[in-house]
Structure formats: structure tokens, C-alpha cells
Amino acid sequence: MSQAEDSATGFFDIQGEGFVPLEAARGPWGQDTIGGQGLTALVARELERGCPFEAAGCRLTIDFVKMTTFDSISARAKLVRSSTRVALVHLELAQSDQVVVRASGLFIRPRDDDRAAGRAWTPAAEFSRPDAVDSDGDTTPPMLSSADHPHDWSADFADHRNNARKRMWTRTMVPAVRGEKATPFIRVATLAEATSFITNWDGDSVPFINVDVTMNLFRMPESDGLGLESNGQHAADGIAIGSANLYDEYGTLGVSSITAVANTQRQVHF
């Protein structure tokens, strides 16, 4: 789901006022399409660049409006609102003047003089990352866990061909643009797009394709290591929803969710 993060790789190259997809951007649902993670990374890059301050929290919403082709793509961002606490940025990605992705980022500035204690009920965080990954450097592949958490972490998808709760942990992420370093926001947004995989994979295939992704963060990542844990899938009549918790090495970051439609004729097998 992710690759080593260095200057030699990326989802896109900048060309003029647009972006040309690289091999890492090729989608699993079709060789001539751009995958959701590449699109999400580009959306996060452009929205973050449009925010006038360094945000602490965010709600990111992405709608995959139309299937892409493996051609250049343009981005149009607009700052809709900017106040002392909140900035709202709208974004469209387009190919051949056709909008393929619509997105918005609602960014929130931290406030040191107003820190509510927050005594509402909070679920216990039981996520345990794979300890071996933390010292292996930036080229460590993404790890999965399922039935025997926290003792069954491995990079081999074959070890997790079951319908138990799925988890992912990674220290590496492809940057949106080759030659750039992915920011914490881009990294966690790219991981959030994998919510569809982590909730819809039944151990054999992913028979649903997500049409959106939403991410709510109450803080930004503070470590390279990032985790994603399924909260489950609910499905009926060819429609599925799924949600997941997002983590870094210090605990919970927020939640992500997706809506997906059945795609059994083109399902992806792992």
C-alpha cells in the first residue's frame, strides 16, 4: 500500500501547471487509471498549500467524481473561509476540463489559551504497533495484523487471508510529487484512503470500490510510524460503509471513513 519515501519516487511529476502520473500512481482497479492513494496524496498536498496557517486539526473530505485516465491532471484550489481559528479550502482535480475529484479541507488552528479538559467518554485505545518496525528504518514495508493481534504483525498479505479485524502499520509513504518529502498531513491522508482496503478486504478480495474518503484529525502526526485499524464494515444492496481509527507512535490521531459500491466484476485479490 505504500513504498519507500525518497526523492526518486512519487505519485506525480510537476509539468507546467499540471501533474503527470508516475508508475506509483497506477490504480489497482485498472492499469489506465490513477489510484485512490495517489489522488488523495495530491489532494492533501494542494489543500495544505492553500491553508494560510499551520493547522493542528482537520476534516478532509474527498469525493471521487469520475474514473480517471492515466493522463496529466490539474488542480484548482480556492480559499473559501479564513478566520482566527478556521480555514476552509475547496479543491477540484480535473482531466481534459472534466472534474474527476472534488475535495475540501477544513483546517483548525491550535489555541493555547483555551484547552478544554474534555471529560466525555472515550473508548480505550488497544492498538499495539509492531515493535520490530520502529528501528528498521524508512524502507520497512507496510505491516498487517489480523486474527492474533498484537502478535501476528507481518508484511506478507498471505498471513492475513481471514475475515478478522484488519490493521496496518507503516513508516513509509510515497510523496505526492517526486523530489518532495511528504508532510505529516499528506502521509496520514494517504493512509486514510486505505480505509477501503482495511475494512472491505475479506481475506480473499476487495469486492467494493470506494467513492469517497473522509478523515477527521484532532491532532497532526508526530512520528513517521502511522497506523490504521478497522472499526468494521456494514453492507447491503451493493453498498458498503467502513470506518477506521488512525494512530501514530503516541496514540490516536482521529478517524477515517469511506462509502463504497460493489465492483465484483473487477474485484482486487490479495
N, C-alpha and C positions, 0 to 999 in steps of 0.2 A: 504493500500500500504506500510505501514511501521509499526513498532512496537516499544515498549519501548526499549530504549538503556541502557542496563546494562550488568554486567558480566555473567548473567545467560542465555543470548540469543546470537544468532549469526547465520549467514548463514552456517558456516563451523566450524569443529574442525580440528586442525592440527594432522595428523597421519603420522609419519615418514617424508618422503619428499613430501607428498601429502596432500590433504584436503578431509575430509569426510563430505558430506552434512548433515545438520540438518533439522528438520522439517520446519523451516522458509524458507529454500531454495526450498521447493517443488513448482513446477510451476503450474500456473493456467490452462495451456493447456494440462496437462497430469500428473497424480499422480506419475508416474515413471520418471519424468523429473525434472531437475533443472531449476527454473525460471530465467528470464532475469535479475531481480534485484539482485539476489544472484550472478550470474555470473559477472554482472557489478561491484558489490562491490569487488569481488575477483580480477578482472582485475585492478581496481583502486588501491587496496592495493599493488599489485605486481609491477605495473608501478611506483607508487610513491616511493616504496622502491628502485627501480632501478635508480631513478633520483639522481645525485650527489650533488644537491643543493636544497635549499628551493625555490620553484617556486612561481611566482606571477600570471602568466598566463599559459594557457594550451590549446592545442587541443587534445581531446581524441576521438579516432575512434575505434569502436568495430564492428567486423563482426561475426555474429552467423553462423558459417560454417555448423554445423551439429547438429541435435537434440541430446540432452544429455540423458543419463540414470541417475537414482538416485544412482550412484556409486561414488567412490572416483575419484578425479580429480587432475592432476598435472599441474604445472605452469613452463614455461621456458621463462625467460626474458633475453634480450640482449641489452646492451647499444650500440647503433649504432653510435651516434654522441654526443660529449660533447665539448662545446666551452664556451667562457666567457658569452655568452648570452643564448645559446640554448642547450638543451639536448633532444635527440630522443631515446626512448626506445621502442623496439618491444617485443611482448609477445604472446605466444601460450598457451592455455589451452587444455589439452588432456585427453582422457579416453581410456584405453586399447591401447595406442600408436596411437590413431586416434585423429587428431586435431578437436576440436569442436568449438573453438573460436580463432580468430586472432585479435590482437589489437595493437595500437600504441599510445604512449603519447609523444607529442611534448611540452616540458616544457620550459618556458621562465623565465629567472632571472630578477628581478626588477633592474632598473638602476636609481639611484638618481640624476646623473649628466646630464641626458638627458630626460626631461619631456616635450614633445611637448604639446602645448596648446590644439590642436585638435578642430578646428573651423568648421569641416564638419557638415552637417545637421544631427541632432539626433532626433529620434521620442520622443515625450513626454512620460514619464513613468506614467501610470494611475493606476498601480496596488496598491490596498489598502488591506493590510493584515487584518485578523480578530483580532481586538484589544483584545478580551477576551482571546485569546490563549496565549498572551505574558506573563501572570502571573500565568498560570495554572501548570507550572512545566513540567518535562520531560515525563510524562506519558500521556499527552494530545494526543488523536488520531488525525490522519490527518483530515483536514477540506477541504471541497469543496465549490466552488461558481460557479454560472452559470448565470441564466437569470437576477437576480436583484442585481448584483454586485454593490456596495460592501456590501449590506445589507442582503444577503442570505447565509452567511457562515454557514455551519453545517457539522457535522460528519456523517450524515445519507445520504447514497447514494440515497435513495428513493426520497429525496428532489430535486434531480438534474436529474431526468429522463426526460430530454428535449434535444433538439439539439442546445442549445445556447452555447456560448463560455464557456469553462470549465477552472477552476483554481484550484490549490491545494496549501495548506499551511501546513507545518508540522514542529514540533520541535524535533521529534524523528526519529531515523533511526537505523535499525538493523546493527550492525558491521559485517564486512566480516568474522571475526574469533571470536568465543566465547571467552570471557575473555579480549578482546581488546576494546579500545574505538575508534570508527570511527573518523578518521581525517576529517577536513573540506572538503578536496578533495574527500574522499570516500563518504561522505554524499551527496555532490552535484552531484557526478557522479551517485549514486544510484537513486537519484531523477530524473536525466535526463533520465534514462531508462523509466520512467513513461510517457515520451513524447508520446509514442504509445497509452497509455491509454487515456491521456488527449486530444489527437487530434482525435482518432478513435472511442471513445465511443459516440454513437448516442443517448444516454439516455436510451437505452434498452440493447444493447450488443456491444461487440467489435468484428466485423467480420473480422478484419485484424490482422495478427501476424507480428511483426517487425523482420526484418532480420539483422538490424544493429542499431546503435545509434552513433551519433556524438555530441560532446559537445565542444564549444569554450568559454573559460573564459578569460576576460581581468583583472580579479582580483579574489582572493580566498574569500570564505565566511568569514565574520567577526562576525556572530551570529549563534546561534543554529537554529533559525527560518529560514526556506527556503521555497521559493515559486516557482511555475511553472504555466505559463499562456499560453494557446494555441494561436498560431498565425493562426491556421486553417489547414484543410486537403484538399488535392486535389487528386482525384482518377479517374481512367479509366482502363478498361480491367483487373480488378482484382489486380491492383497495386495502392497503396496509398503512398503519402508522407505527412509528417506533421512536423511542427516546433513549438517551444515554446520559451518564454523568461524565464530566470532564475533570481531569486531575493533572497536577504537576507533582514534583517530588515533595511538596509541602502540604498537599491536601487538595480539597475540592476547589475547582475554579468556577463551575457553572454547569449548565445542562444544554443538550442539543436535541433536536427532534426533526423528523422527516415525515413526509407523506409520499407514498409510493403506489404505483399501479402494476398489475400483473403483466409480466412480459415472458410468458412461458415458452414462446417460440424462439426467444433469443436469450434464455437464462444463462448466467455465467456460472461455470463449475470451478470449484477449488479443490 
